Amino acid sequence: MEEKSKKTSIGREIWEWFYTIAIALIIAMLIKTFLFDVVKVDGSSMYPTLVNNDRLIVTKPGYEPKQGDIIILDSTYKEREKYFDTLAAEEGKEELSAFSKFTKGFTLPDSLKKRFYVKRVIALPGQTVDLRDGAVYIDGELYEEPYYDGPTTSIDASVEYPITVEEDTVFVMGDNRTRSKDSRSSELGLVPYDAVLGKAKLRIWPLNVIGFVE
């Protein structure tokens, strides 16, 4: 009787540990999906504001891009959505469900897997961006950029200026204009709101530069 009680107690303890870990993982996933995330800066496109290997906290709830914000975006979002649209058409559907996109995401070509960029919002829907004499003009007015003092020039001959930002998209650039693939490139172009992960709010690594990012 005592031996059976011990086994029951051990079984209950294992179940409690399993249940606790499962709940903790679910909570962590919900926080990562809906509240905030931690991302690592990869590359020098935001230098000197941010540098390679900086760690940033990205806030998500109710975020809508604002001019001057530093954001994290999914650079392959548009091409991946086109791919999903093609699959939907092949299946005789108007579009794939969110669940179908999730499951098919495991077999995506490498070129379509999520790849996050850190960029700064330069212009919002309805605004017109022009690059003239090495400077940025928004709606015909010189755009002041205290975080950058070098020239800003076109990086893709196929992109013509001025550009009017479409609805629910933003025009972004990196602070290191000579080392940034951004909205000046036809490969990225205007970034849909749905491709924006959130706003880079706080740098938490390295320790000697912890603080808000602007």
PyMOL commands that set and color helices and strands:
alter all, ss='L'
color gray80, all
select helices_A, chain A and resi 2-35+77-90+98-107+110-112+177-179+193-195+207-209
alter helices_A, ss='H'
color red, helices_A
select strands_A, chain A and resi 36-40+55-59+70-74+116-123+128-132+135-138+141-142+163-164+169-173+191-192+196-205+211-212
alter strands_A, ss='S'
color yellow, strands_A
deselect
rebuild
show_as cartoon
